[in-house]
């Protein structure tokens, strides 16, 4: 189901996520799904994610607080996902090409590396500002926990 280096595969069907369709991508991040490179397995994992999300929504205990508390929790959850994305971008762009090989490929890789590093910094600044604003509004009744 995961990477099989014994066969040459080029599975890069990463969907364009439209913000208004966010619920179609709510369970598994694309940063995880990129590792499920068998097309059929990838579809199965995505389908399972939809079933899992539907099951969670069907649970009557999904809305345990007031609207304000729920909104606060959702925003802190969004910040956690933003920080996860920031960390993934850092991981993905931490590999500046240092190997011998095709010069054009090395140059392209290094351009992508710089794009990733730039995005990492911008995501960090955005997350820091987002966290600052949320902290100023924090009620203390939400489900957020420090790690």
Beta strands, then each sheet from edge to edge (+ up, - down):
end
